[in-house]
Amino acid sequence: MYRCVRARIGRLTEGEIHRATTLKELLVEIRNGYALFSPVLITVHPDAMYTEESTTGRTVTSHLEVDWADEYTREYADEEYIVVGSNSLQQGLDKPVSIGRSRKCDVRVENDSVSKSHASIVLDRGSGGYFVTDEGSRNGTFLNGEKICPNQRTSIWSGVYLSFGDAVFVFIDPPTLRKLARLARVG
């Protein structure tokens, strides 16, 4: 797993271990100079995704101007995240990052509905886009609730819900994380 990564610049000194475990803590570290070059998967609890309270709150206040960064980070601020791949500008995601239950996977998801080798995520440096591929998993990979075709590369973007079996995550790319760190009230 890639949860603990080394700091590159800023107030965290070279070699110091990055300590954030929640999105809010990560955004504070990024704001303070931590360089993150890899995307993250933010854990989403399925029962919290569509609660009546959050839906009503959004409906009632939809006529007001919304600070999207603040709203977004408030919803997931206390959720854990997983860094997808090695946090290296040079290494990047040129190679697919494997996701699954197996210890051999780069990103390990401990959930019985996740296959040993479930999916992979890769960055296409030519287009700058991220892609997910279901590796023929038993329970499928879903993009915003829609099942993707096995063994077919599918485009993903920041804010998309990715489900590996019953394990649900929000995918956030590094530029969006930097923007959230600048704009959101997380301190």
C-alpha positions in Angstrom: 0.0 0.0 0.0 1.1 3.6 -0.6 -0.4 5.3 2.4 2.9 6.6 3.9 5.0 8.5 1.3 8.0 10.8 1.7 7.8 14.6 1.6 9.5 16.3 -1.3 9.4 20.0 -0.6 8.0 22.6 1.8 7.7 22.7 5.6 8.0 18.9 5.9 11.7 18.2 5.6 13.2 15.7 3.2 12.9 12.2 4.5 10.1 13.1 7.0 7.1 10.7 6.8 3.9 12.2 5.6 1.4 11.6 8.4 -2.0 12.6 7.2 -4.7 9.9 7.4 -7.8 11.9 6.4 -8.6 14.2 3.5 -8.7 17.2 5.8 -5.2 16.4 7.2 -3.9 15.8 3.7 -5.2 19.2 2.4 -3.5 21.0 5.4 -0.2 19.3 4.5 -0.5 20.2 0.8 -1.3 23.8 1.8 1.8 23.7 4.0 4.0 22.6 1.1 3.7 18.9 0.9 4.1 17.8 -2.8 1.7 15.1 -3.9 2.2 13.9 -7.5 -0.2 10.9 -7.4 -4.0 10.8 -7.3 -5.9 9.5 -4.2 -8.9 7.4 -3.6 -11.1 8.7 -0.8 -13.0 6.1 1.1 -16.8 6.5 0.9 -19.2 4.7 3.2 -22.1 3.6 1.0 -24.7 4.4 3.8 -23.4 8.0 3.9 -23.5 8.6 0.2 -27.2 9.4 -0.2 -28.6 10.3 3.2 -31.9 12.1 3.3 -30.2 14.9 5.3 -27.5 15.6 2.7 -29.9 15.5 -0.2 -32.4 17.8 1.4 -29.6 20.2 2.4 -28.4 20.4 -1.1 -31.9 20.8 -2.5 -32.9 23.6 -0.1 -29.7 25.6 -0.5 -29.3 25.1 -4.3 -30.3 28.6 -5.1 -27.4 30.0 -3.0 -23.9 30.3 -4.4 -21.9 27.3 -3.2 -18.2 27.2 -2.3 -17.7 23.9 -4.1 -14.3 23.3 -2.5 -15.6 23.9 1.0 -18.7 21.7 0.4 -16.7 18.9 -1.2 -14.0 18.8 1.5 -16.6 19.1 4.3 -18.4 16.0 3.0 -15.3 13.9 2.9 -13.0 15.7 5.3 -12.8 13.0 7.9 -12.6 10.1 5.4 -9.4 8.1 4.9 -7.7 8.0 1.6 -5.2 5.9 -0.3 -2.5 7.3 -2.5 -2.6 5.6 -6.0 0.9 4.7 -7.0 4.3 5.9 -6.0 4.4 9.6 -5.0 7.2 10.4 -7.5 7.1 13.0 -10.3 9.4 10.9 -12.4 7.9 7.5 -11.7 4.2 8.6 -12.0 1.6 6.2 -13.2 3.3 5.2 -16.5 2.8 1.6 -15.3 -0.7 0.5 -14.3 -1.3 0.5 -10.5 -3.0 -2.7 -9.5 -5.9 -2.6 -7.1 -7.3 -5.6 -5.2 -7.3 -7.8 -2.1 -4.0 -9.5 -2.7 -0.8 -8.5 -0.9 0.8 -8.4 -4.4 -1.5 -5.4 -5.4 -0.1 -1.9 -5.3 -3.3 -0.6 -3.7 -4.7 -3.2 -1.3 -8.5 -3.0 -0.5 -9.5 -5.2 2.4 -13.1 -6.0 1.4 -14.5 -9.5 0.7 -16.3 -8.2 -2.4 -13.0 -7.1 -4.0 -11.2 -9.7 -6.1 -7.6 -10.5 -5.4 -6.6 -8.6 -8.6 -9.6 -6.4 -9.2 -8.7 -3.4 -11.3 -5.8 -1.1 -12.3 -5.4 2.7 -12.8 -3.0 4.3 -15.2 -2.1 7.8 -16.3 -1.8 8.3 -20.1 1.0 10.9 -20.3 0.1 11.7 -23.9 -3.5 12.8 -23.1 -2.9 13.6 -19.4 -6.0 11.5 -18.6 -6.4 8.8 -16.0 -8.0 5.4 -16.9 -9.3 2.5 -15.0 -9.5 -1.1 -16.2 -11.5 -3.9 -14.6 -9.2 -6.9 -14.6 -12.0 -9.5 -15.0 -13.1 -9.1 -11.4 -15.9 -11.2 -9.9 -18.1 -8.3 -8.6 -17.2 -5.7 -11.2 -15.9 -2.2 -11.3 -18.3 0.7 -11.4 -17.9 4.3 -12.5 -20.6 6.5 -10.9 -22.8 3.5 -10.4 -22.4 2.1 -14.0 -20.6 -1.1 -14.5 -17.6 -0.8 -16.8 -16.6 -3.5 -19.3 -14.0 -5.9 -18.1 -10.5 -5.6 -19.7 -11.4 -2.3 -21.3 -9.6 0.9 -20.5 -12.2 3.5 -19.3 -11.5 7.2 -18.7 -11.9 8.6 -15.1 -11.7 12.1 -13.8 -11.6 14.0 -10.5 -14.7 13.5 -8.4 -15.9 10.3 -10.0 -17.2 7.5 -7.8 -15.2 4.3 -8.3 -16.6 1.1 -6.9 -14.5 -2.1 -6.7 -17.2 -4.6 -5.7 -18.8 -3.0 -2.6 -15.8 -0.8 -1.8 -16.6 2.8 -2.9 -14.1 5.6 -3.4 -13.9 9.1 -4.8 -11.0 9.6 -7.3 -9.2 12.9 -7.0 -6.2 13.9 -9.2 -3.2 15.9 -7.9 -4.2 19.3 -9.5 -7.7 19.1 -7.9 -6.1 18.2 -4.5 -3.9 21.3 -4.8 -6.9 23.5 -5.7 -8.9 22.1 -2.8 -6.0 22.7 -0.5 -5.9 26.4 -1.6 -9.7 27.0 -1.6 -11.2 24.9 1.1 -11.4 26.0 4.7 -9.5 23.1 6.2 -7.2 24.7 8.8 
